[in-house]
């Protein structure tokens, strides 16, 4: 069965520092992979998605993620974090069925120190 | 507005009461989803509509949960005889197409607290 694991519950970084959020997946075939962000008081928003092709995917707000099949990982990165990036980040995979039914990880809460 | 709208944003219910949560998806969006997000957890799938048809209700935790989308736009999630374990944020999401795209547009959620 498909599943997603986000090993880090909380991460704190200083503003301007680099960021990497980890995501490991279990998927029966070539995976589709997603990162969503949930900012305080807002709905979840799609940051980026991987369907196929180039393993380095660019998203919105300066985020990128790299798909590594050998490690079953899809880690999210940002070179320089801004205070407004403080939020909760969710990795997700499809559950199958041909429609947008997603399985989400438990999330990583990011705090940014000034 | 142009986004997914949910109401009420906050609901406090006494155990045993019935509640109804409303979702207004983005206009024209074919697909509508309900998710449940418990404290400290990721969203978990409850049910899926394609237009007015409920094609997947495999995530509904019990027969106390019922969802409808009678005209293919607004949807209501109803929880009967609420229990404390029903306390969670209920998220509604829509997408433009019925086929798989991976992109869902989420509302801000309805936070239900059952006392």
Interface residues (C-beta under 8 A of the other chain):
Chain A: X4 X9 X32 X34 X41 X42 X43 X44 X45 X46 X49 X51 X90 X92 X94 X95 X97 X98 X99 X100 X101 X102 X103 X104 X105 X106 X107
Chain B: X3 X4 X31 X33 X40 X41 X42 X43 X44 X45 X48 X50 X55 X56 X91 X93 X95 X98 X99 X100 X101 X102 X103 X104 X105 X106 X107 X108 X109
